[in-house]
Amino acid sequence: MYKQPNKSAAFLAKKNKMKIFKLLVFVVITIVFVFNSTQWSVGNSGGAVAARTGAPTTNGGTELTCQACHGGSLNTGPNQLSLTIADNPQFINAGQVYSITVALVTGTNSRGFQITALDENNLSTGIFIAGSTNKIVSLSGRQYITHNSNTNQNWTFTWTAPQTLPQTVTFYLAGGTRNAEHTYTLSKAVPANMTSIEKNAENEGFKIYPTLAENEIFIKTGNINNPLNSWTIVDQMGRTISKNTMNETNFADVLKIDLPSGMKAGAYSVIIDGPKGKSLKRFIKN
């Protein structure tokens, strides 16, 4: 005898499947909402992603700022973002270490910042060293310092000037507070103290060739009473690539310098320590 299927049981099974599906959809939507809400209200509490300083880019554009994550109007309200370089130097000296403090004093208990240092060609210059309340991030050859905790009102770190100084160092800084209350940007330009370094090289008679090098360069001086104490090759960031201390007391011949294997193509400088101080000559590595 034919027995009809239990329509009630099939209907209940289908209904239960629909409930489970709706529950899963609700859970996913809730997770997404909570995540986005947290990101919006707290922002990058452990530090901003790189390129959030508002600095000019090398292709004519401009970096994003804290506004990209936090919203709100840029540079409105009481601007309490500040950048202080210890001893307020009027010039940047080659190789010197500077202590820098960024402060953002507002009524909120959640704040953040990011800073970078660029030369006149909008290339990264110098070396940042993070403090305990901040960290380093980088992108496309640029180095940045950003917060690693959003509970501070100020952050201190160091910046070391390159041995090969640009004409001007400009610090680009952005800061923001929680819930899009305020986002700020500022910049601070400090000229380099060149101390006639190129003129010294001419006076001492040092010459470097070729200026477009493959695997070696040569140093020559035409002054028999001109001792060469040492030489150092540095890259555009002021980082030492190769160096040597000389024993010659009266160096008047040609000194051959083999460039290190694996040395990347680009612009470099040779810092020569002579009787009148340090001299500088530039060359390009093919």
TIKOLLO-178160 format. One record per residue (C-alpha): residue number from 1; residue in three letters; chain; x, y, z. Coordinates in nm, 2 decimals, decimal comma. Layout:
REM residues N
+-----+-----+-------+--------+--------+--------+
|   n | res | chain |   east |  north |     up |
+-----+-----+-------+--------+--------+--------+
| NUM | ALA |     A |      X |      Y |      Z |
...
+-----+-----+-------+--------+--------+--------+
***
This chain:
REM residues 286
+-----+-----+-------+--------+--------+--------+
|   n | res | chain |   east |  north |     up |
+-----+-----+-------+--------+--------+--------+
|   1 | MET |     A |   0,00 |   0,00 |   0,00 |
|   2 | TYR |     A |   0,13 |   0,35 |  -0,10 |
|   3 | LYS |     A |   0,23 |   0,57 |   0,19 |
|   4 | GLN |     A |   0,24 |   0,95 |   0,13 |
|   5 | PRO |     A |   0,55 |   1,13 |   0,25 |
|   6 | ASN |     A |   0,54 |   1,32 |   0,57 |
|   7 | LYS |     A |   0,49 |   1,68 |   0,44 |
|   8 | SER |     A |   0,53 |   1,83 |   0,79 |
|   9 | ALA |     A |   0,87 |   1,67 |   0,84 |
|  10 | ALA |     A |   1,00 |   1,80 |   0,50 |
|  11 | PHE |     A |   0,86 |   2,14 |   0,57 |
|  12 | LEU |     A |   1,03 |   2,16 |   0,91 |
|  13 | ALA |     A |   1,37 |   2,04 |   0,77 |
|  14 | LYS |     A |   1,35 |   2,32 |   0,50 |
|  15 | LYS |     A |   1,25 |   2,57 |   0,76 |
|  16 | ASN |     A |   1,55 |   2,47 |   0,99 |
|  17 | LYS |     A |   1,79 |   2,51 |   0,69 |
|  18 | MET |     A |   1,66 |   2,86 |   0,63 |
|  19 | LYS |     A |   1,71 |   2,95 |   1,00 |
|  20 | ILE |     A |   2,06 |   2,82 |   0,99 |
|  21 | PHE |     A |   2,14 |   3,02 |   0,67 |
|  22 | LYS |     A |   1,99 |   3,34 |   0,82 |
|  23 | LEU |     A |   2,19 |   3,29 |   1,14 |
|  24 | LEU |     A |   2,51 |   3,25 |   0,94 |
|  25 | VAL |     A |   2,44 |   3,57 |   0,74 |
|  26 | PHE |     A |   2,37 |   3,76 |   1,06 |
|  27 | VAL |     A |   2,69 |   3,65 |   1,22 |
|  28 | VAL |     A |   2,90 |   3,75 |   0,92 |
|  29 | ILE |     A |   2,73 |   4,09 |   0,90 |
|  30 | THR |     A |   2,79 |   4,14 |   1,27 |
|  31 | ILE |     A |   3,16 |   4,05 |   1,25 |
|  32 | VAL |     A |   3,21 |   4,29 |   0,95 |
|  33 | PHE |     A |   3,02 |   4,57 |   1,13 |
|  34 | VAL |     A |   3,22 |   4,53 |   1,45 |
|  35 | PHE |     A |   3,55 |   4,52 |   1,26 |
|  36 | ASN |     A |   3,47 |   4,83 |   1,06 |
|  37 | SER |     A |   3,34 |   5,02 |   1,37 |
|  38 | THR |     A |   3,65 |   4,94 |   1,56 |
|  39 | GLN |     A |   3,87 |   5,05 |   1,27 |
|  40 | TRP |     A |   3,68 |   5,37 |   1,23 |
|  41 | SER |     A |   3,67 |   5,47 |   1,60 |
|  42 | VAL |     A |   4,01 |   5,36 |   1,71 |
|  43 | GLY |     A |   4,19 |   5,37 |   1,38 |
|  44 | ASN |     A |   4,54 |   5,23 |   1,36 |
|  45 | SER |     A |   4,60 |   5,20 |   1,73 |
|  46 | GLY |     A |   4,92 |   5,01 |   1,68 |
|  47 | GLY |     A |   5,06 |   5,24 |   1,41 |
|  48 | ALA |     A |   4,95 |   5,38 |   1,08 |
|  49 | VAL |     A |   5,03 |   5,21 |   0,75 |
|  50 | ALA |     A |   5,31 |   5,38 |   0,55 |
|  51 | ALA |     A |   5,27 |   5,70 |   0,34 |
|  52 | ARG |     A |   5,02 |   5,88 |   0,56 |
|  53 | THR |     A |   5,21 |   6,21 |   0,61 |
|  54 | GLY |     A |   5,07 |   6,43 |   0,34 |
|  55 | ALA |     A |   5,42 |   6,46 |   0,19 |
|  56 | PRO |     A |   5,47 |   6,53 |  -0,18 |
|  57 | THR |     A |   5,55 |   6,22 |  -0,39 |
|  58 | THR |     A |   5,82 |   6,19 |  -0,65 |
|  59 | ASN |     A |   5,56 |   6,18 |  -0,93 |
|  60 | GLY |     A |   5,40 |   6,51 |  -0,85 |
|  61 | GLY |     A |   5,12 |   6,37 |  -0,62 |
|  62 | THR |     A |   5,06 |   6,38 |  -0,25 |
|  63 | GLU |     A |   5,05 |   6,11 |   0,02 |
|  64 | LEU |     A |   4,73 |   6,05 |   0,21 |
|  65 | THR |     A |   4,70 |   6,17 |   0,57 |
|  66 | CYS |     A |   4,53 |   6,04 |   0,89 |
|  67 | GLN |     A |   4,21 |   6,16 |   0,74 |
|  68 | ALA |     A |   4,21 |   5,86 |   0,50 |
|  69 | CYS |     A |   4,13 |   5,63 |   0,79 |
|  70 | HIS |     A |   3,97 |   5,87 |   1,04 |
|  71 | GLY |     A |   3,77 |   6,10 |   0,82 |
|  72 | GLY |     A |   3,67 |   6,45 |   0,94 |
|  73 | SER |     A |   3,80 |   6,78 |   0,81 |
|  74 | LEU |     A |   4,17 |   6,82 |   0,76 |
|  75 | ASN |     A |   4,35 |   7,09 |   0,97 |
|  76 | THR |     A |   4,03 |   7,23 |   1,13 |
|  77 | GLY |     A |   3,98 |   7,31 |   1,50 |
|  78 | PRO |     A |   4,25 |   7,38 |   1,75 |
|  79 | ASN |     A |   4,57 |   7,27 |   1,58 |
|  80 | GLN |     A |   4,78 |   7,12 |   1,87 |
|  81 | LEU |     A |   5,01 |   6,91 |   1,66 |
|  82 | SER |     A |   5,37 |   7,01 |   1,70 |
|  83 | LEU |     A |   5,72 |   6,90 |   1,59 |
|  84 | THR |     A |   6,03 |   6,99 |   1,81 |
|  85 | ILE |     A |   6,39 |   6,93 |   1,72 |
|  86 | ALA |     A |   6,61 |   6,94 |   2,03 |
|  87 | ASP |     A |   6,82 |   7,26 |   2,06 |
|  88 | ASN |     A |   6,62 |   7,41 |   1,77 |
|  89 | PRO |     A |   6,90 |   7,38 |   1,51 |
|  90 | GLN |     A |   6,92 |   7,64 |   1,24 |
|  91 | PHE |     A |   7,12 |   7,41 |   1,02 |
|  92 | ILE |     A |   7,15 |   7,03 |   0,97 |
|  93 | ASN |     A |   7,50 |   6,90 |   1,01 |
|  94 | ALA |     A |   7,62 |   6,59 |   0,83 |
|  95 | GLY |     A |   7,61 |   6,27 |   1,03 |
|  96 | GLN |     A |   7,47 |   6,44 |   1,34 |
|  97 | VAL |     A |   7,20 |   6,27 |   1,55 |
|  98 | TYR |     A |   6,89 |   6,48 |   1,63 |
|  99 | SER |     A |   6,63 |   6,41 |   1,90 |
| 100 | ILE |     A |   6,28 |   6,48 |   1,77 |
| 101 | THR |     A |   5,95 |   6,50 |   1,97 |
| 102 | VAL |     A |   5,61 |   6,50 |   1,81 |
| 103 | ALA |     A |   5,32 |   6,61 |   2,04 |
| 104 | LEU |     A |   4,94 |   6,60 |   1,99 |
| 105 | VAL |     A |   4,76 |   6,74 |   2,29 |
| 106 | THR |     A |   4,38 |   6,71 |   2,27 |
| 107 | GLY |     A |   4,09 |   6,61 |   2,49 |
| 108 | THR |     A |   4,08 |   6,26 |   2,36 |
| 109 | ASN |     A |   4,27 |   5,96 |   2,49 |
| 110 | SER |     A |   4,34 |   5,81 |   2,15 |
| 111 | ARG |     A |   4,60 |   5,97 |   1,92 |
| 112 | GLY |     A |   4,85 |   5,89 |   1,64 |
| 113 | PHE |     A |   5,10 |   6,03 |   1,41 |
| 114 | GLN |     A |   5,34 |   5,97 |   1,12 |
| 115 | ILE |     A |   5,65 |   6,15 |   1,00 |
| 116 | THR |     A |   5,90 |   6,13 |   0,72 |
| 117 | ALA |     A |   6,21 |   6,33 |   0,61 |
| 118 | LEU |     A |   6,27 |   6,42 |   0,25 |
| 119 | ASP |     A |   6,53 |   6,61 |   0,05 |
| 120 | GLU |     A |   6,46 |   6,88 |  -0,22 |
| 121 | ASN |     A |   6,39 |   6,60 |  -0,47 |
| 122 | ASN |     A |   6,13 |   6,44 |  -0,24 |
| 123 | LEU |     A |   6,36 |   6,14 |  -0,18 |
| 124 | SER |     A |   6,39 |   5,99 |   0,17 |
| 125 | THR |     A |   6,70 |   6,12 |   0,35 |
| 126 | GLY |     A |   6,87 |   6,04 |   0,68 |
| 127 | ILE |     A |   6,79 |   5,75 |   0,92 |
| 128 | PHE |     A |   6,51 |   5,73 |   1,18 |
| 129 | ILE |     A |   6,56 |   5,53 |   1,50 |
| 130 | ALA |     A |   6,24 |   5,46 |   1,68 |
| 131 | GLY |     A |   6,18 |   5,52 |   2,05 |
| 132 | SER |     A |   5,98 |   5,30 |   2,29 |
| 133 | THR |     A |   5,64 |   5,46 |   2,20 |
| 134 | ASN |     A |   5,69 |   5,45 |   1,82 |
| 135 | LYS |     A |   5,80 |   5,22 |   1,54 |
| 136 | ILE |     A |   5,94 |   5,23 |   1,18 |
| 137 | VAL |     A |   5,74 |   5,15 |   0,87 |
| 138 | SER |     A |   5,86 |   5,19 |   0,51 |
| 139 | LEU |     A |   5,72 |   5,20 |   0,16 |
| 140 | SER |     A |   5,88 |   5,26 |  -0,19 |
| 141 | GLY |     A |   6,22 |   5,36 |  -0,05 |
| 142 | ARG |     A |   6,08 |   5,60 |   0,21 |
| 143 | GLN |     A |   6,12 |   5,55 |   0,58 |
| 144 | TYR |     A |   5,86 |   5,66 |   0,83 |
| 145 | ILE |     A |   5,81 |   5,68 |   1,21 |
| 146 | THR |     A |   5,46 |   5,62 |   1,35 |
| 147 | HIS |     A |   5,31 |   5,55 |   1,69 |
| 148 | ASN |     A |   5,28 |   5,20 |   1,83 |
| 149 | SER |     A |   5,04 |   5,30 |   2,10 |
| 150 | ASN |     A |   4,75 |   5,55 |   2,07 |
| 151 | THR |     A |   4,75 |   5,65 |   2,44 |
| 152 | ASN |     A |   5,04 |   5,89 |   2,43 |
| 153 | GLN |     A |   5,03 |   6,27 |   2,39 |
| 154 | ASN |     A |   5,39 |   6,29 |   2,27 |
| 155 | TRP |     A |   5,65 |   6,06 |   2,10 |
| 156 | THR |     A |   6,03 |   6,10 |   2,10 |
| 157 | PHE |     A |   6,27 |   5,94 |   1,85 |
| 158 | THR |     A |   6,60 |   6,02 |   1,67 |
| 159 | TRP |     A |   6,69 |   6,11 |   1,32 |
| 160 | THR |     A |   7,05 |   6,09 |   1,19 |
| 161 | ALA |     A |   7,15 |   6,33 |   0,91 |
| 162 | PRO |     A |   7,32 |   6,17 |   0,61 |
| 163 | GLN |     A |   7,69 |   6,22 |   0,55 |
| 164 | THR |     A |   7,60 |   6,35 |   0,20 |
| 165 | LEU |     A |   7,37 |   6,64 |   0,29 |
| 166 | PRO |     A |   7,09 |   6,76 |   0,06 |
| 167 | GLN |     A |   7,04 |   7,14 |   0,04 |
| 168 | THR |     A |   6,73 |   7,12 |   0,26 |
| 169 | VAL |     A |   6,57 |   6,86 |   0,48 |
| 170 | THR |     A |   6,19 |   6,88 |   0,51 |
| 171 | PHE |     A |   6,00 |   6,69 |   0,78 |
| 172 | TYR |     A |   5,64 |   6,61 |   0,68 |
| 173 | LEU |     A |   5,41 |   6,52 |   0,97 |
| 174 | ALA |     A |   5,05 |   6,42 |   1,01 |
| 175 | GLY |     A |   4,85 |   6,35 |   1,32 |
| 176 | GLY |     A |   4,50 |   6,25 |   1,41 |
| 177 | THR |     A |   4,27 |   6,17 |   1,70 |
| 178 | ARG |     A |   4,00 |   5,92 |   1,76 |
| 179 | ASN |     A |   3,65 |   5,93 |   1,60 |
| 180 | ALA |     A |   3,76 |   6,18 |   1,34 |
| 181 | GLU |     A |   3,77 |   6,47 |   1,59 |
| 182 | HIS |     A |   4,07 |   6,63 |   1,43 |
| 183 | THR |     A |   4,34 |   6,55 |   1,17 |
| 184 | TYR |     A |   4,64 |   6,77 |   1,11 |
| 185 | THR |     A |   4,94 |   6,81 |   0,89 |
| 186 | LEU |     A |   5,25 |   7,03 |   0,91 |
| 187 | SER |     A |   5,60 |   7,05 |   0,76 |
| 188 | LYS |     A |   5,93 |   7,18 |   0,89 |
| 189 | ALA |     A |   6,22 |   7,26 |   0,65 |
| 190 | VAL |     A |   6,58 |   7,29 |   0,79 |
| 191 | PRO |     A |   6,86 |   7,39 |   0,55 |
| 192 | ALA |     A |   7,19 |   7,20 |   0,55 |
| 193 | ASN |     A |   7,51 |   7,34 |   0,69 |
| 194 | MET |     A |   7,73 |   7,28 |   0,39 |
| 195 | THR |     A |   8,04 |   7,44 |   0,56 |
| 196 | SER |     A |   8,19 |   7,49 |   0,21 |
| 197 | ILE |     A |   8,25 |   7,12 |   0,18 |
| 198 | GLU |     A |   8,28 |   7,13 |  -0,20 |
| 199 | LYS |     A |   8,51 |   7,43 |  -0,18 |
| 200 | ASN |     A |   8,74 |   7,24 |   0,06 |
| 201 | ALA |     A |   8,76 |   6,96 |  -0,20 |
| 202 | GLU |     A |   8,87 |   7,22 |  -0,46 |
| 203 | ASN |     A |   9,12 |   7,38 |  -0,23 |
| 204 | GLU |     A |   9,28 |   7,05 |  -0,14 |
| 205 | GLY |     A |   9,31 |   6,95 |  -0,51 |
| 206 | PHE |     A |   9,15 |   6,61 |  -0,47 |
| 207 | LYS |     A |   9,00 |   6,47 |  -0,78 |
| 208 | ILE |     A |   8,78 |   6,16 |  -0,83 |
| 209 | TYR |     A |   8,74 |   5,98 |  -1,16 |
| 210 | PRO |     A |   8,56 |   5,85 |  -1,35 |
| 211 | THR |     A |   8,24 |   6,02 |  -1,24 |
| 212 | LEU |     A |   8,05 |   5,74 |  -1,42 |
| 213 | ALA |     A |   8,20 |   5,43 |  -1,27 |
| 214 | GLU |     A |   8,17 |   5,06 |  -1,33 |
| 215 | ASN |     A |   8,39 |   4,86 |  -1,09 |
| 216 | GLU |     A |   8,64 |   5,11 |  -0,96 |
| 217 | ILE |     A |   8,72 |   5,48 |  -0,90 |
| 218 | PHE |     A |   9,04 |   5,67 |  -0,85 |
| 219 | ILE |     A |   9,15 |   5,95 |  -0,61 |
| 220 | LYS |     A |   9,43 |   6,18 |  -0,71 |
| 221 | THR |     A |   9,58 |   6,49 |  -0,55 |
| 222 | GLY |     A |   9,83 |   6,72 |  -0,72 |
| 223 | ASN |     A |   9,97 |   6,85 |  -0,39 |
| 224 | ILE |     A |  10,26 |   6,65 |  -0,26 |
| 225 | ASN |     A |  10,21 |   6,80 |   0,09 |
| 226 | ASN |     A |   9,85 |   6,70 |   0,10 |
| 227 | PRO |     A |   9,80 |   6,39 |   0,31 |
| 228 | LEU |     A |   9,51 |   6,16 |   0,26 |
| 229 | ASN |     A |   9,40 |   6,02 |   0,60 |
| 230 | SER |     A |   9,09 |   5,82 |   0,50 |
| 231 | TRP |     A |   8,81 |   5,78 |   0,25 |
| 232 | THR |     A |   8,45 |   5,67 |   0,29 |
| 233 | ILE |     A |   8,19 |   5,59 |   0,02 |
| 234 | VAL |     A |   7,83 |   5,66 |   0,12 |
| 235 | ASP |     A |   7,50 |   5,62 |  -0,05 |
| 236 | GLN |     A |   7,23 |   5,88 |  -0,08 |
| 237 | MET |     A |   7,09 |   5,79 |   0,26 |
| 238 | GLY |     A |   7,43 |   5,85 |   0,42 |
| 239 | ARG |     A |   7,50 |   5,48 |   0,48 |
| 240 | THR |     A |   7,86 |   5,36 |   0,46 |
| 241 | ILE |     A |   7,92 |   5,13 |   0,16 |
| 242 | SER |     A |   8,30 |   5,11 |   0,19 |
| 243 | LYS |     A |   8,58 |   5,28 |   0,38 |
| 244 | ASN |     A |   8,95 |   5,27 |   0,46 |
| 245 | THR |     A |   9,21 |   5,45 |   0,66 |
| 246 | MET |     A |   9,53 |   5,54 |   0,48 |
| 247 | ASN |     A |   9,89 |   5,52 |   0,61 |
| 248 | GLU |     A |  10,03 |   5,76 |   0,36 |
| 249 | THR |     A |  10,16 |   6,09 |   0,51 |
| 250 | ASN |     A |  10,23 |   6,25 |   0,17 |
| 251 | PHE |     A |   9,99 |   6,11 |  -0,08 |
| 252 | ALA |     A |  10,05 |   6,25 |  -0,43 |
| 253 | ASP |     A |   9,98 |   5,95 |  -0,65 |
| 254 | VAL |     A |   9,67 |   5,79 |  -0,78 |
| 255 | LEU |     A |   9,47 |   5,57 |  -0,54 |
| 256 | LYS |     A |   9,26 |   5,29 |  -0,69 |
| 257 | ILE |     A |   8,94 |   5,20 |  -0,50 |
| 258 | ASP |     A |   8,76 |   4,88 |  -0,60 |
| 259 | LEU |     A |   8,39 |   4,91 |  -0,56 |
| 260 | PRO |     A |   8,23 |   4,64 |  -0,35 |
| 261 | SER |     A |   8,07 |   4,35 |  -0,54 |
| 262 | GLY |     A |   7,70 |   4,37 |  -0,54 |
| 263 | MET |     A |   7,70 |   4,75 |  -0,51 |
| 264 | LYS |     A |   7,38 |   4,87 |  -0,66 |
| 265 | ALA |     A |   7,36 |   5,13 |  -0,94 |
| 266 | GLY |     A |   7,30 |   5,48 |  -0,83 |
| 267 | ALA |     A |   7,45 |   5,80 |  -0,69 |
| 268 | TYR |     A |   7,72 |   5,79 |  -0,43 |
| 269 | SER |     A |   7,97 |   6,02 |  -0,26 |
| 270 | VAL |     A |   8,33 |   5,98 |  -0,15 |
| 271 | ILE |     A |   8,41 |   6,16 |   0,18 |
| 272 | ILE |     A |   8,79 |   6,23 |   0,19 |
| 273 | ASP |     A |   8,96 |   6,32 |   0,52 |
| 274 | GLY |     A |   9,24 |   6,55 |   0,44 |
| 275 | PRO |     A |   9,44 |   6,83 |   0,61 |
| 276 | LYS |     A |   9,16 |   7,08 |   0,59 |
| 277 | GLY |     A |   8,89 |   6,86 |   0,71 |
| 278 | LYS |     A |   8,65 |   6,64 |   0,52 |
| 279 | SER |     A |   8,59 |   6,69 |   0,15 |
| 280 | LEU |     A |   8,32 |   6,54 |  -0,07 |
| 281 | LYS |     A |   8,31 |   6,42 |  -0,43 |
| 282 | ARG |     A |   8,02 |   6,25 |  -0,61 |
| 283 | PHE |     A |   8,00 |   5,98 |  -0,87 |
| 284 | ILE |     A |   7,75 |   5,75 |  -1,04 |
| 285 | LYS |     A |   7,77 |   5,37 |  -1,02 |
| 286 | ASN |     A |   7,65 |   5,20 |  -1,34 |
+-----+-----+-------+--------+--------+--------+
***
